[in-house]
Amino acid sequence: MLNFLPYIFSVVILINLILSLVVLLQDPKDKINIFFGSISFGVVLWSIAILGFFSSGFKFLSPEIWLTLTHTAAAFIALFFLYFSLNFPSVLIKKKYVLALPMITFLVIVYFLFSTKLIIGDTFLQAYEIKQGYIFYGEYITFLFVLGYLALFLQYRKTKDVLQKTQLKYIFLGSLLSSFFATITDLVLPYIGIFQYTWLGPVFTLILVLSIAFAIIKHHLFNIKVIIAELMTFAIWTAVIAQAVMAETLNGKILGAVTFVFVIFIGLFLIKSVKKEVALREEIEQLAGRLKSVNRIMSHDIKNVLGKDKDMFGMLLDGSFGAVSDQARPFLEQAHDDTKKLIRSVIVILESGQDLVLKPEPFDFKEAVLEVVHDVESEAKTKGLSLTTNISEEGDYTFVGDRVQLVTHVLKNLVENAVNYTLAGGVTVGLSKKGNAILFSVKDTGIGISDEDKPNLFKEGGHGKDSLKVNVHSTGYGLFSVKKIVDAHGGKVWFDTATGKGTTFWVEMPRG
């Protein structure tokens, strides 16, 4: 026998036992967990049977029985891989009589393996006879795996969940590699008389088990905190029971047994506490997601209503319903401007939760800055503020980026913010070049930003505590969008501030 086989199969068996135990403990009644545990059990049985067949130290069963168990375990793994594929992440077939057919066929094959020599015959020198039923046996296993692949493909097409699609990719790839190599070493090669590589079957099947486990752990089908807590608990239990067994005196054994019982209760309490914490966190995340979804739906509806109001105010100002008196016009203009601001705030909230898709094109950055200053100039004048520019005229300001996003949500946002949060004085918009980058700045003499508000300024919904006192239209999403868009262009944004003295925002955009 190959001397290294016991070590290899010890690792295979240990990995499968740990993974199956961890998964089953999440929910012993869940079908997915049961099917995964069954696959792991099949690999363990296959490994032990291979050891028994090749080893001279496993003489309590005959080589024929060990060989029969290896073929039984291989069919068992294929069967439960099919059941797993038909139920993860959703049930594809609900008719029980259809699901019973593979199991009935499996039981028939097991009967022929143990009661006849129609599939495998006599054993000799760690080899065995291939009989006429062996082809049917190989076709059965291959057919189950092919059906499993088809089920995984249908599951991938069916699900809309990105996480589940990723999990299915891992499982499909792992099962394909595992079954391909195991089929070569344990079905094809023995059929042509090459038996010395059959021990590789359980090792290759480990790829299947690990791919499913990786998909589970990596992508949070089960929470990693729970798994770590369980593994630590199992390790402590093992150490305590080992110490009790190895104790030389009766008092030592009794003390070890009492300690073991105590540690069991502590371990179960620890696992339960971690599971409770994880469940609570998941519930909070779900509620936060629902709240965000409701917020966006409401924002969308509000935007539609405000859009109609803006159009109505515009028609009134244009005289579509008759002449507007000089006394009423300023109020209509104010209402029209406020409605436009509210619409823009709602759009910022809506777009903050969407994936950012850039449409880069070359444009003149200086021209874009001057355009924004011109648009905001009347608003600054209305508040009695000065709005000046400090633009270096040297060189070319051509920039390749998403002009609409940069102008609407970065440049205009920062300049309008400066005007909105400045009660007296003015705003200076700067533009210069810094190496191969464009440096844009907005300096105001406004209220400044407190130390308390600084860490949250670029976070979603992170406006300052005093901002609403100065700007009732503040949503907390403007600067969040600024950073999101600047980061997407490979740039950076930061600020200098002093409470009560004003703030300067800087945006550095690399070119090329």
Contacts in CASP RR format, 6 or more apart in sequence:
PFRMAT RR
TARGET T0000
AUTHOR 0000-0000-0000
METHOD contacts of the structure
MODEL  1
MLNFLPYIFSVVILINLILSLVVLLQDPKDKINIFFGSISFGVVLWSIAI
LGFFSSGFKFLSPEIWLTLTHTAAAFIALFFLYFSLNFPSVLIKKKYVLA
LPMITFLVIVYFLFSTKLIIGDTFLQAYEIKQGYIFYGEYITFLFVLGYL
ALFLQYRKTKDVLQKTQLKYIFLGSLLSSFFATITDLVLPYIGIFQYTWL
GPVFTLILVLSIAFAIIKHHLFNIKVIIAELMTFAIWTAVIAQAVMAETL
NGKILGAVTFVFVIFIGLFLIKSVKKEVALREEIEQLAGRLKSVNRIMSH
DIKNVLGKDKDMFGMLLDGSFGAVSDQARPFLEQAHDDTKKLIRSVIVIL
ESGQDLVLKPEPFDFKEAVLEVVHDVESEAKTKGLSLTTNISEEGDYTFV
GDRVQLVTHVLKNLVENAVNYTLAGGVTVGLSKKGNAILFSVKDTGIGIS
DEDKPNLFKEGGHGKDSLKVNVHSTGYGLFSVKKIVDAHGGKVWFDTATG
KGTTFWVEMPRG
1 54 0 8 1.000
1 55 0 8 1.000
1 56 0 8 1.000
1 126 0 8 1.000
2 54 0 8 1.000
2 199 0 8 1.000
5 50 0 8 1.000
5 51 0 8 1.000
5 54 0 8 1.000
5 55 0 8 1.000
5 199 0 8 1.000
6 51 0 8 1.000
6 55 0 8 1.000
8 203 0 8 1.000
9 47 0 8 1.000
9 48 0 8 1.000
9 50 0 8 1.000
9 51 0 8 1.000
9 202 0 8 1.000
12 43 0 8 1.000
12 44 0 8 1.000
12 47 0 8 1.000
12 202 0 8 1.000
12 203 0 8 1.000
12 206 0 8 1.000
13 44 0 8 1.000
13 47 0 8 1.000
13 48 0 8 1.000
15 206 0 8 1.000
15 209 0 8 1.000
15 210 0 8 1.000
16 40 0 8 1.000
16 41 0 8 1.000
16 43 0 8 1.000
16 44 0 8 1.000
16 47 0 8 1.000
16 206 0 8 1.000
16 209 0 8 1.000
17 40 0 8 1.000
17 44 0 8 1.000
18 231 0 8 1.000
18 234 0 8 1.000
19 36 0 8 1.000
19 40 0 8 1.000
19 209 0 8 1.000
19 210 0 8 1.000
19 213 0 8 1.000
20 36 0 8 1.000
20 37 0 8 1.000
20 40 0 8 1.000
20 41 0 8 1.000
21 234 0 8 1.000
22 222 0 8 1.000
22 227 0 8 1.000
22 230 0 8 1.000
22 231 0 8 1.000
23 33 0 8 1.000
23 36 0 8 1.000
23 37 0 8 1.000
23 40 0 8 1.000
23 213 0 8 1.000
23 216 0 8 1.000
23 222 0 8 1.000
24 33 0 8 1.000
24 34 0 8 1.000
24 36 0 8 1.000
24 37 0 8 1.000
25 230 0 8 1.000
25 271 0 8 1.000
26 33 0 8 1.000
26 222 0 8 1.000
26 226 0 8 1.000
27 33 0 8 1.000
28 34 0 8 1.000
31 87 0 8 1.000
32 84 0 8 1.000
32 87 0 8 1.000
32 88 0 8 1.000
35 80 0 8 1.000
35 83 0 8 1.000
35 84 0 8 1.000
35 87 0 8 1.000
35 88 0 8 1.000
36 84 0 8 1.000
36 212 0 8 1.000
36 216 0 8 1.000
37 80 0 8 1.000
38 76 0 8 1.000
38 80 0 8 1.000
38 83 0 8 1.000
39 77 0 8 1.000
39 80 0 8 1.000
39 81 0 8 1.000
39 84 0 8 1.000
39 208 0 8 1.000
39 209 0 8 1.000
39 212 0 8 1.000
40 209 0 8 1.000
41 76 0 8 1.000
42 73 0 8 1.000
42 76 0 8 1.000
42 77 0 8 1.000
42 80 0 8 1.000
43 73 0 8 1.000
43 77 0 8 1.000
43 202 0 8 1.000
43 205 0 8 1.000
43 206 0 8 1.000
43 209 0 8 1.000
45 69 0 8 1.000
45 72 0 8 1.000
45 73 0 8 1.000
45 76 0 8 1.000
46 69 0 8 1.000
46 70 0 8 1.000
46 73 0 8 1.000
46 74 0 8 1.000
46 77 0 8 1.000
46 201 0 8 1.000
46 202 0 8 1.000
46 205 0 8 1.000
47 202 0 8 1.000
48 69 0 8 1.000
49 66 0 8 1.000
49 67 0 8 1.000
49 69 0 8 1.000
49 70 0 8 1.000
49 72 0 8 1.000
49 73 0 8 1.000
50 66 0 8 1.000
50 70 0 8 1.000
50 198 0 8 1.000
50 199 0 8 1.000
50 201 0 8 1.000
50 202 0 8 1.000
51 58 0 8 1.000
52 58 0 8 1.000
52 61 0 8 1.000
52 63 0 8 1.000
52 66 0 8 1.000
53 63 0 8 1.000
53 66 0 8 1.000
53 67 0 8 1.000
53 70 0 8 1.000
53 123 0 8 1.000
53 126 0 8 1.000
54 126 0 8 1.000
54 199 0 8 1.000
58 66 0 8 1.000
63 123 0 8 1.000
64 121 0 8 1.000
64 122 0 8 1.000
64 123 0 8 1.000
67 120 0 8 1.000
67 123 0 8 1.000
67 128 0 8 1.000
68 113 0 8 1.000
68 114 0 8 1.000
68 120 0 8 1.000
70 198 0 8 1.000
71 113 0 8 1.000
71 119 0 8 1.000
71 120 0 8 1.000
71 137 0 8 1.000
72 110 0 8 1.000
72 113 0 8 1.000
72 114 0 8 1.000
74 141 0 8 1.000
74 182 0 8 1.000
74 186 0 8 1.000
74 201 0 8 1.000
75 106 0 8 1.000
75 109 0 8 1.000
75 110 0 8 1.000
75 137 0 8 1.000
75 140 0 8 1.000
75 141 0 8 1.000
75 144 0 8 1.000
76 106 0 8 1.000
77 205 0 8 1.000
77 208 0 8 1.000
78 140 0 8 1.000
78 141 0 8 1.000
78 144 0 8 1.000
78 145 0 8 1.000
78 179 0 8 1.000
79 102 0 8 1.000
79 103 0 8 1.000
79 106 0 8 1.000
79 144 0 8 1.000
81 144 0 8 1.000
81 145 0 8 1.000
81 148 0 8 1.000
81 175 0 8 1.000
81 208 0 8 1.000
82 102 0 8 1.000
82 144 0 8 1.000
82 145 0 8 1.000
82 147 0 8 1.000
82 148 0 8 1.000
82 151 0 8 1.000
83 99 0 8 1.000
83 102 0 8 1.000
84 212 0 8 1.000
85 147 0 8 1.000
85 148 0 8 1.000
85 149 0 8 1.000
85 151 0 8 1.000
85 152 0 8 1.000
85 155 0 8 1.000
85 171 0 8 1.000
86 92 0 8 1.000
86 93 0 8 1.000
86 99 0 8 1.000
86 148 0 8 1.000
86 151 0 8 1.000
88 155 0 8 1.000
88 167 0 8 1.000
88 168 0 8 1.000
88 171 0 8 1.000
89 155 0 8 1.000
89 159 0 8 1.000
89 161 0 8 1.000
89 164 0 8 1.000
89 167 0 8 1.000
89 168 0 8 1.000
90 155 0 8 1.000
90 158 0 8 1.000
90 159 0 8 1.000
92 151 0 8 1.000
92 154 0 8 1.000
92 155 0 8 1.000
92 158 0 8 1.000
93 99 0 8 1.000
102 144 0 8 1.000
105 140 0 8 1.000
109 119 0 8 1.000
109 137 0 8 1.000
109 140 0 8 1.000
112 118 0 8 1.000
112 119 0 8 1.000
112 133 0 8 1.000
113 119 0 8 1.000
113 120 0 8 1.000
117 129 0 8 1.000
117 131 0 8 1.000
118 131 0 8 1.000
118 132 0 8 1.000
118 133 0 8 1.000
119 131 0 8 1.000
119 133 0 8 1.000
119 134 0 8 1.000
119 136 0 8 1.000
119 137 0 8 1.000
120 128 0 8 1.000
120 129 0 8 1.000
120 130 0 8 1.000
120 131 0 8 1.000
120 134 0 8 1.000
121 128 0 8 1.000
121 129 0 8 1.000
121 130 0 8 1.000
121 131 0 8 1.000
122 128 0 8 1.000
122 129 0 8 1.000
123 129 0 8 1.000
126 195 0 8 1.000
126 196 0 8 1.000
127 193 0 8 1.000
127 195 0 8 1.000
128 190 0 8 1.000
128 195 0 8 1.000
130 190 0 8 1.000
130 191 0 8 1.000
130 193 0 8 1.000
134 191 0 8 1.000
135 191 0 8 1.000
138 187 0 8 1.000
141 183 0 8 1.000
141 187 0 8 1.000
142 183 0 8 1.000
142 187 0 8 1.000
145 175 0 8 1.000
145 179 0 8 1.000
148 175 0 8 1.000
149 172 0 8 1.000
149 175 0 8 1.000
149 176 0 8 1.000
152 168 0 8 1.000
152 171 0 8 1.000
152 172 0 8 1.000
152 175 0 8 1.000
153 172 0 8 1.000
155 164 0 8 1.000
155 168 0 8 1.000
156 165 0 8 1.000
156 168 0 8 1.000
156 169 0 8 1.000
156 172 0 8 1.000
159 165 0 8 1.000
159 168 0 8 1.000
163 219 0 8 1.000
163 220 0 8 1.000
166 215 0 8 1.000
166 219 0 8 1.000
167 215 0 8 1.000
167 216 0 8 1.000
167 219 0 8 1.000
167 221 0 8 1.000
168 215 0 8 1.000
170 211 0 8 1.000
170 212 0 8 1.000
170 214 0 8 1.000
170 215 0 8 1.000
170 218 0 8 1.000
170 219 0 8 1.000
171 211 0 8 1.000
171 212 0 8 1.000
171 215 0 8 1.000
173 211 0 8 1.000
174 207 0 8 1.000
174 208 0 8 1.000
174 210 0 8 1.000
174 211 0 8 1.000
175 208 0 8 1.000
175 211 0 8 1.000
177 204 0 8 1.000
177 207 0 8 1.000
178 204 0 8 1.000
178 205 0 8 1.000
178 206 0 8 1.000
178 207 0 8 1.000
178 208 0 8 1.000
178 211 0 8 1.000
179 208 0 8 1.000
181 200 0 8 1.000
181 201 0 8 1.000
181 204 0 8 1.000
181 207 0 8 1.000
182 200 0 8 1.000
182 201 0 8 1.000
182 204 0 8 1.000
182 205 0 8 1.000
185 197 0 8 1.000
185 198 0 8 1.000
185 200 0 8 1.000
185 201 0 8 1.000
185 204 0 8 1.000
186 198 0 8 1.000
186 200 0 8 1.000
186 201 0 8 1.000
189 195 0 8 1.000
189 197 0 8 1.000
189 198 0 8 1.000
190 198 0 8 1.000
215 221 0 8 1.000
216 222 0 8 1.000
217 224 0 8 1.000
217 227 0 8 1.000
223 278 0 8 1.000
223 282 0 8 1.000
225 274 0 8 1.000
225 277 0 8 1.000
225 278 0 8 1.000
226 271 0 8 1.000
226 274 0 8 1.000
226 275 0 8 1.000
226 278 0 8 1.000
229 270 0 8 1.000
229 271 0 8 1.000
229 274 0 8 1.000
230 271 0 8 1.000
233 267 0 8 1.000
233 268 0 8 1.000
233 270 0 8 1.000
233 271 0 8 1.000
236 263 0 8 1.000
236 267 0 8 1.000
237 260 0 8 1.000
237 263 0 8 1.000
237 264 0 8 1.000
237 267 0 8 1.000
240 256 0 8 1.000
240 259 0 8 1.000
240 260 0 8 1.000
240 263 0 8 1.000
241 260 0 8 1.000
243 256 0 8 1.000
243 259 0 8 1.000
244 252 0 8 1.000
244 253 0 8 1.000
244 255 0 8 1.000
244 256 0 8 1.000
244 257 0 8 1.000
244 259 0 8 1.000
244 260 0 8 1.000
245 253 0 8 1.000
247 253 0 8 1.000
247 255 0 8 1.000
247 256 0 8 1.000
292 353 0 8 1.000
295 349 0 8 1.000
296 349 0 8 1.000
296 350 0 8 1.000
296 353 0 8 1.000
299 346 0 8 1.000
299 349 0 8 1.000
299 350 0 8 1.000
300 346 0 8 1.000
300 350 0 8 1.000
302 342 0 8 1.000
302 346 0 8 1.000
303 343 0 8 1.000
303 346 0 8 1.000
303 347 0 8 1.000
303 350 0 8 1.000
306 339 0 8 1.000
306 342 0 8 1.000
306 343 0 8 1.000
306 346 0 8 1.000
307 339 0 8 1.000
307 343 0 8 1.000
309 339 0 8 1.000
310 336 0 8 1.000
310 339 0 8 1.000
310 340 0 8 1.000
310 343 0 8 1.000
313 332 0 8 1.000
313 335 0 8 1.000
313 336 0 8 1.000
313 339 0 8 1.000
314 320 0 8 1.000
314 332 0 8 1.000
314 336 0 8 1.000
315 321 0 8 1.000
316 324 0 8 1.000
316 332 0 8 1.000
317 324 0 8 1.000
317 329 0 8 1.000
317 332 0 8 1.000
317 333 0 8 1.000
317 336 0 8 1.000
324 332 0 8 1.000
337 379 0 8 1.000
338 473 0 8 1.000
341 473 0 8 1.000
342 473 0 8 1.000
345 473 0 8 1.000
345 475 0 8 1.000
345 477 0 8 1.000
348 409 0 8 1.000
348 413 0 8 1.000
348 475 0 8 1.000
348 477 0 8 1.000
348 478 0 8 1.000
348 481 0 8 1.000
349 475 0 8 1.000
349 477 0 8 1.000
351 409 0 8 1.000
351 481 0 8 1.000
352 460 0 8 1.000
352 477 0 8 1.000
352 478 0 8 1.000
352 480 0 8 1.000
352 481 0 8 1.000
352 484 0 8 1.000
356 405 0 8 1.000
356 484 0 8 1.000
356 485 0 8 1.000
356 488 0 8 1.000
358 401 0 8 1.000
358 402 0 8 1.000
358 405 0 8 1.000
358 488 0 8 1.000
358 489 0 8 1.000
359 402 0 8 1.000
359 404 0 8 1.000
360 400 0 8 1.000
360 401 0 8 1.000
360 402 0 8 1.000
361 400 0 8 1.000
361 401 0 8 1.000
361 402 0 8 1.000
361 403 0 8 1.000
362 398 0 8 1.000
362 399 0 8 1.000
362 400 0 8 1.000
362 401 0 8 1.000
363 398 0 8 1.000
363 399 0 8 1.000
363 400 0 8 1.000
363 401 0 8 1.000
363 403 0 8 1.000
364 397 0 8 1.000
364 398 0 8 1.000
364 399 0 8 1.000
365 397 0 8 1.000
365 398 0 8 1.000
365 399 0 8 1.000
365 431 0 8 1.000
365 438 0 8 1.000
365 440 0 8 1.000
365 509 0 8 1.000
366 391 0 8 1.000
366 397 0 8 1.000
366 431 0 8 1.000
367 397 0 8 1.000
368 403 0 8 1.000
368 406 0 8 1.000
368 407 0 8 1.000
368 411 0 8 1.000
369 389 0 8 1.000
369 391 0 8 1.000
369 411 0 8 1.000
369 429 0 8 1.000
369 430 0 8 1.000
369 431 0 8 1.000
369 440 0 8 1.000
370 389 0 8 1.000
370 391 0 8 1.000
371 407 0 8 1.000
372 407 0 8 1.000
372 411 0 8 1.000
372 412 0 8 1.000
372 415 0 8 1.000
372 429 0 8 1.000
373 387 0 8 1.000
373 389 0 8 1.000
373 415 0 8 1.000
373 429 0 8 1.000
375 412 0 8 1.000
376 387 0 8 1.000
376 412 0 8 1.000
376 415 0 8 1.000
376 416 0 8 1.000
376 419 0 8 1.000
377 387 0 8 1.000
379 416 0 8 1.000
379 419 0 8 1.000
380 386 0 8 1.000
380 387 0 8 1.000
380 419 0 8 1.000
380 426 0 8 1.000
380 427 0 8 1.000
381 387 0 8 1.000
383 419 0 8 1.000
383 422 0 8 1.000
385 419 0 8 1.000
385 422 0 8 1.000
385 424 0 8 1.000
385 425 0 8 1.000
385 426 0 8 1.000
385 427 0 8 1.000
386 425 0 8 1.000
386 426 0 8 1.000
386 427 0 8 1.000
387 415 0 8 1.000
387 419 0 8 1.000
387 426 0 8 1.000
387 427 0 8 1.000
387 429 0 8 1.000
388 426 0 8 1.000
388 427 0 8 1.000
388 428 0 8 1.000
388 429 0 8 1.000
389 428 0 8 1.000
389 429 0 8 1.000
389 430 0 8 1.000
389 431 0 8 1.000
390 428 0 8 1.000
390 429 0 8 1.000
390 430 0 8 1.000
390 431 0 8 1.000
391 429 0 8 1.000
391 430 0 8 1.000
391 431 0 8 1.000
391 432 0 8 1.000
392 431 0 8 1.000
392 432 0 8 1.000
392 433 0 8 1.000
394 433 0 8 1.000
395 433 0 8 1.000
397 431 0 8 1.000
397 433 0 8 1.000
397 438 0 8 1.000
398 511 0 8 1.000
399 438 0 8 1.000
399 509 0 8 1.000
399 511 0 8 1.000
400 511 0 8 1.000
400 512 0 8 1.000
401 489 0 8 1.000
402 485 0 8 1.000
402 489 0 8 1.000
405 485 0 8 1.000
406 485 0 8 1.000
406 489 0 8 1.000
409 478 0 8 1.000
409 481 0 8 1.000
409 482 0 8 1.000
409 485 0 8 1.000
410 481 0 8 1.000
410 482 0 8 1.000
410 485 0 8 1.000
410 486 0 8 1.000
410 507 0 8 1.000
411 440 0 8 1.000
413 478 0 8 1.000
413 479 0 8 1.000
413 481 0 8 1.000
413 482 0 8 1.000
414 440 0 8 1.000
414 442 0 8 1.000
414 482 0 8 1.000
414 505 0 8 1.000
414 507 0 8 1.000
415 427 0 8 1.000
415 429 0 8 1.000
415 442 0 8 1.000
417 442 0 8 1.000
417 471 0 8 1.000
417 478 0 8 1.000
417 479 0 8 1.000
417 505 0 8 1.000
418 427 0 8 1.000
418 442 0 8 1.000
418 443 0 8 1.000
418 444 0 8 1.000
418 446 0 8 1.000
418 503 0 8 1.000
418 505 0 8 1.000
419 427 0 8 1.000
419 444 0 8 1.000
420 470 0 8 1.000
420 471 0 8 1.000
420 473 0 8 1.000
420 474 0 8 1.000
421 444 0 8 1.000
421 446 0 8 1.000
421 447 0 8 1.000
421 448 0 8 1.000
421 467 0 8 1.000
421 470 0 8 1.000
421 471 0 8 1.000
421 503 0 8 1.000
422 444 0 8 1.000
422 445 0 8 1.000
422 446 0 8 1.000
422 447 0 8 1.000
422 502 0 8 1.000
423 446 0 8 1.000
423 447 0 8 1.000
423 470 0 8 1.000
424 445 0 8 1.000
424 446 0 8 1.000
425 445 0 8 1.000
425 446 0 8 1.000
426 444 0 8 1.000
426 445 0 8 1.000
427 442 0 8 1.000
427 443 0 8 1.000
427 444 0 8 1.000
427 445 0 8 1.000
428 441 0 8 1.000
428 442 0 8 1.000
428 443 0 8 1.000
428 444 0 8 1.000
429 440 0 8 1.000
429 441 0 8 1.000
429 442 0 8 1.000
429 443 0 8 1.000
430 440 0 8 1.000
430 441 0 8 1.000
430 442 0 8 1.000
430 443 0 8 1.000
431 438 0 8 1.000
431 439 0 8 1.000
431 440 0 8 1.000
431 441 0 8 1.000
432 438 0 8 1.000
432 439 0 8 1.000
433 439 0 8 1.000
434 508 0 8 1.000
436 510 0 8 1.000
436 511 0 8 1.000
436 512 0 8 1.000
437 491 0 8 1.000
437 508 0 8 1.000
437 509 0 8 1.000
437 510 0 8 1.000
437 511 0 8 1.000
438 508 0 8 1.000
438 509 0 8 1.000
438 511 0 8 1.000
439 506 0 8 1.000
439 507 0 8 1.000
439 508 0 8 1.000
440 506 0 8 1.000
440 507 0 8 1.000
440 508 0 8 1.000
440 509 0 8 1.000
441 504 0 8 1.000
441 505 0 8 1.000
441 506 0 8 1.000
441 507 0 8 1.000
442 504 0 8 1.000
442 505 0 8 1.000
443 502 0 8 1.000
443 503 0 8 1.000
443 504 0 8 1.000
444 502 0 8 1.000
444 503 0 8 1.000
444 504 0 8 1.000
445 501 0 8 1.000
445 502 0 8 1.000
446 500 0 8 1.000
446 501 0 8 1.000
446 502 0 8 1.000
446 503 0 8 1.000
447 466 0 8 1.000
447 470 0 8 1.000
447 499 0 8 1.000
447 500 0 8 1.000
447 502 0 8 1.000
448 497 0 8 1.000
448 498 0 8 1.000
448 499 0 8 1.000
448 500 0 8 1.000
448 501 0 8 1.000
448 502 0 8 1.000
448 503 0 8 1.000
449 457 0 8 1.000
449 464 0 8 1.000
449 495 0 8 1.000
449 497 0 8 1.000
449 499 0 8 1.000
449 503 0 8 1.000
450 464 0 8 1.000
450 465 0 8 1.000
450 466 0 8 1.000
450 499 0 8 1.000
451 499 0 8 1.000
452 465 0 8 1.000
453 462 0 8 1.000
453 463 0 8 1.000
453 464 0 8 1.000
453 465 0 8 1.000
453 466 0 8 1.000
454 497 0 8 1.000
456 462 0 8 1.000
456 464 0 8 1.000
457 464 0 8 1.000
457 479 0 8 1.000
457 495 0 8 1.000
458 479 0 8 1.000
458 480 0 8 1.000
458 482 0 8 1.000
458 483 0 8 1.000
458 493 0 8 1.000
459 480 0 8 1.000
460 476 0 8 1.000
460 477 0 8 1.000
460 480 0 8 1.000
461 475 0 8 1.000
461 476 0 8 1.000
461 477 0 8 1.000
461 480 0 8 1.000
462 476 0 8 1.000
462 479 0 8 1.000
462 480 0 8 1.000
463 474 0 8 1.000
463 475 0 8 1.000
463 476 0 8 1.000
463 479 0 8 1.000
464 474 0 8 1.000
464 476 0 8 1.000
467 474 0 8 1.000
467 476 0 8 1.000
468 474 0 8 1.000
482 493 0 8 1.000
482 507 0 8 1.000
483 493 0 8 1.000
486 492 0 8 1.000
486 493 0 8 1.000
486 507 0 8 1.000
486 509 0 8 1.000
489 509 0 8 1.000
489 510 0 8 1.000
490 509 0 8 1.000
490 510 0 8 1.000
491 507 0 8 1.000
491 508 0 8 1.000
491 509 0 8 1.000
491 510 0 8 1.000
492 507 0 8 1.000
492 508 0 8 1.000
493 505 0 8 1.000
493 506 0 8 1.000
493 507 0 8 1.000
493 508 0 8 1.000
494 505 0 8 1.000
494 506 0 8 1.000
495 503 0 8 1.000
495 504 0 8 1.000
495 505 0 8 1.000
495 506 0 8 1.000
496 503 0 8 1.000
496 504 0 8 1.000
496 506 0 8 1.000
497 503 0 8 1.000
497 504 0 8 1.000
END
